[in-house]
Amino acid sequence: MAPLPVEKLHGIGHVHPGALAERGIATIGQLRRVPKAALQAAFGEAIGQQIWERARGLDGREVLLPSTPKSVSRETTIEGGTIDTEFLAGLIEYLSERIGSTLREYGKQARTLGLRLCYVDHFSVRRTVRLSKPTNDERELLAVAKDLFAKLFTRRVAIRLAGISVTNLEADRQQNELFDTSANRRWYLNREMDRVRGRFGWNAVFYGKGLTLREHYATKPNGLVLSTPCLSR
């Protein structure tokens, strides 16, 4: 750990690396040589103690297994609203990608998908459908989401929020697709995309309509900077 930058330590906030850099401390090895009293004088007793402990690999908190989600949802608001169906289609595609990636990360497939739309006049609609088979393939999720969108977007009013959710999750069982060549190709393609994005960032690979979203949103290593996003559940 010694040669790693201090921001690699768990518990180091966004402000602390800059404050440490001002004191000539850039690596964990350098931080480890700083007395506890000096860190507490600079950052306060509790935070100074925590930084001192983390630099030495000390953490007295109980180790907990990550919880398995019972559902996954991805939604975002659209500033000012829009009736641009091409833009909305790209946004729904992006949200479908995020859900598919998250499901694969947890080793899950979904049996149910729901789409939610909110208009600028605060009228909202939502519909849920049961999938013909469980999946975590964003192309299959997208096909269902697009079908729901065509059924729900029936008013000549701008959309201010779009969201997709999946429920009834179960373990990913690839063996169910043993003799489905097309599904197997998609399985390997998705895993390779996950690998590339894990190494080079989410923006390393985009589908066609996702490229148009870059004209509207800034990017960051883990995806697009959406307006008031909800990309955590």
VENVEN-V382873 format. One record per residue. N is the residue number from 1. RES is the residue in one letter. PSI is psi in whole degrees, -180 to 180 (NA if undefined). BURIAL is b if it has 24 or more other C-alpha atoms within 12 Angstrom, else e. Layout:
# VENVEN-V382873
N_RES_PSI_BURIAL / N_RES_PSI_BURIAL
This chain:
# VENVEN-V382873
1_M_-22_e / 2_A_-44_e / 3_P_-6_e / 4_L_149_e / 5_P_153_b / 6_V_-28_b / 7_E_-10_b / 8_K_-15_e / 9_L_134_b / 10_H_132_e / 11_G_-9_b / 12_I_118_b / 13_G_-175_e / 14_H_-30_e / 15_V_-34_e / 16_H_-44_b / 17_P_-40_b / 18_G_-42_e / 19_A_-38_e / 20_L_-39_b / 21_A_-36_e / 22_E_-23_e / 23_R_12_e / 24_G_22_e / 25_I_111_b / 26_A_-26_b / 27_T_164_b / 28_I_-35_b / 29_G_-42_e / 30_Q_-40_e / 31_L_-35_b / 32_R_-23_b / 33_R_-5_e / 34_V_130_b / 35_P_150_e / 36_K_-42_b / 37_A_-36_e / 38_A_-39_e / 39_L_-39_b / 40_Q_-34_e / 41_A_-33_e / 42_A_-36_e / 43_F_1_e / 44_G_159_e / 45_E_-47_e / 46_A_-49_e / 47_I_-41_e / 48_G_-42_b / 49_Q_-44_b / 50_Q_-45_b / 51_I_-42_b / 52_W_-44_b / 53_E_-45_b / 54_R_-37_b / 55_A_-20_b / 56_R_10_b / 57_G_24_e / 58_L_131_e / 59_D_110_e / 60_G_2_e / 61_R_151_e / 62_E_138_e / 63_V_123_e / 64_L_140_e / 65_L_141_e / 66_P_138_e / 67_S_150_e / 68_T_126_e / 69_P_149_e / 70_K_-12_e / 71_S_162_b / 72_V_131_b / 73_S_147_b / 74_R_124_b / 75_E_161_b / 76_T_151_b / 77_T_159_b / 78_I_112_b / 79_E_124_e / 80_G_-15_e / 81_G_165_b / 82_T_152_b / 83_I_10_b / 84_D_105_e / 85_T_-30_e / 86_E_-43_e / 87_F_-46_b / 88_L_-38_b / 89_A_-41_b / 90_G_-38_b / 91_L_-43_b / 92_I_-37_b / 93_E_-44_b / 94_Y_-44_b / 95_L_-37_b / 96_S_-41_b / 97_E_-43_b / 98_R_-39_b / 99_I_-45_b / 100_G_-44_b / 101_S_-42_b / 102_T_-41_b / 103_L_-45_b / 104_R_-35_b / 105_E_-37_e / 106_Y_0_e / 107_G_37_e / 108_K_159_b / 109_Q_155_b / 110_A_144_b / 111_R_-15_b / 112_T_139_b / 113_L_139_b / 114_G_148_b / 115_L_136_b / 116_R_133_b / 117_L_137_b / 118_C_133_b / 119_Y_165_b / 120_V_-21_e / 121_D_14_e / 122_H_5_e / 123_F_135_e / 124_S_151_e / 125_V_150_e / 126_R_139_b / 127_R_143_b / 128_T_140_b / 129_V_151_b / 130_R_129_e / 131_L_152_b / 132_S_-28_e / 133_K_151_b / 134_P_145_b / 135_T_158_b / 136_N_18_b / 137_D_118_b / 138_E_-25_b / 139_R_-39_b / 140_E_-40_b / 141_L_-42_b / 142_L_-41_b / 143_A_-41_e / 144_V_-43_b / 145_A_-40_b / 146_K_-38_b / 147_D_-42_e / 148_L_-40_b / 149_F_-43_b / 150_A_-32_e / 151_K_-28_e / 152_L_-30_b / 153_F_82_b / 154_T_1_e / 155_R_148_e / 156_R_55_e / 157_V_142_e / 158_A_145_b / 159_I_132_b / 160_R_-12_b / 161_L_138_b / 162_A_137_b / 163_G_146_b / 164_I_140_b / 165_S_151_b / 166_V_143_b / 167_T_-174_b / 168_N_59_b / 169_L_147_b / 170_E_167_b / 171_A_143_e / 172_D_118_b / 173_R_89_e / 174_Q_-27_b / 175_Q_-20_e / 176_N_-21_e / 177_E_23_e / 178_L_-39_e / 179_F_13_e / 180_D_98_e / 181_T_-43_e / 182_S_-45_e / 183_A_-38_e / 184_N_-40_e / 185_R_-44_e / 186_R_-39_e / 187_W_-49_b / 188_Y_-37_e / 189_L_-45_e / 190_N_-43_b / 191_R_-36_b / 192_E_-39_e / 193_M_-42_b / 194_D_-41_b / 195_R_-46_e / 196_V_-45_e / 197_R_-35_e / 198_G_-30_e / 199_R_-41_e / 200_F_0_e / 201_G_157_e / 202_W_-38_b / 203_N_2_b / 204_A_-26_e / 205_V_130_b / 206_F_142_b / 207_Y_171_b / 208_G_-59_e / 209_K_-26_e / 210_G_-28_b / 211_L_-36_b / 212_T_-25_e / 213_L_-24_b / 214_R_-19_e / 215_E_-19_e / 216_H_-27_e / 217_Y_146_e / 218_A_165_e / 219_T_156_e / 220_K_169_e / 221_P_-33_e / 222_N_21_e / 223_G_-159_b / 224_L_151_b / 225_V_88_b / 226_L_162_b / 227_S_125_e / 228_T_62_e / 229_P_156_e / 230_C_86_e / 231_L_34_b / 232_S_-26_e / 233_R_NA_e
